[in-house]
Amino acid sequence: MFTYEYPEFEKKHLLTAEMLEQLRDHPRHYSELMFYGYGNGIVNGCELSWEENRLTVDKGILYWNGNLYFMKEPYALDCFPENQLRYLKVKFLKEEKQPGKIRGGTSIYLSKEPVDSSCEMELCRFRLQVGARLRNSHQDFRDYATEYDTINIIHAPFASASGTTMNPKILLQYAEEMLETEMTDAFDIVFVMNLLANDGRVSRMVIKRYVMRSSRRDNSSDTNGELYQELLSGLSNRKRQRSGGDQNGVIQKRIMLM
């Protein structure tokens, strides 16, 4: 059954070990239940920026194998142009027992090797050319996949109630551009409204089902990169259809005027 319990401190009463244990365990029990069933990934924050050969990861929260990892201050590391693909990773270190506490730590670093999913999480990837600046802003949905001099966050996992999902910023950009196509398909409308109502945070299954319905297939790709390409293809098709529809409308108006 459901209950709640917390210690009550009173004057002239002994402070027992059980009372302290309740205070210690409450936050952990809360996080365990709150994130029950979630997949590994970013929970919040961890925005990225680059300035004067320094790449900065802003404060944020990560979820990894049942534990929440907090970074309370931004973390910066050297990042010079090398004109080759590099990955910004978080490596989860072995749990340490220290006097009076147990600590789970991480290291953040750049690598030319892909992520080892058994102990690492990708925050971004990029290819920075000599003489160029690494930008973290994106002009449109297609720009998120730009290969050179652009922070690519497509492959970074976000924690979700049924596993991992895509970065909400990318999905919100998709929703904004779909709105501009003057949608007529009810499935498009429902998906886009769902994205807007939830600040872009939807499960991978929702994205996969939408992609399968849009492409009229019985199965769908699964990785963030593959799902992004599927969404990009669908968005491009909607834009072409709108463009073609506008042109036909102009031709019809001209015929009527003649």
Order of alpha helices (4+ residues) and beta strands (2+ residues): alpha-beta-beta-beta-beta-beta-beta-beta-beta-beta-beta-beta-beta-beta-alpha-alpha-alpha-alpha
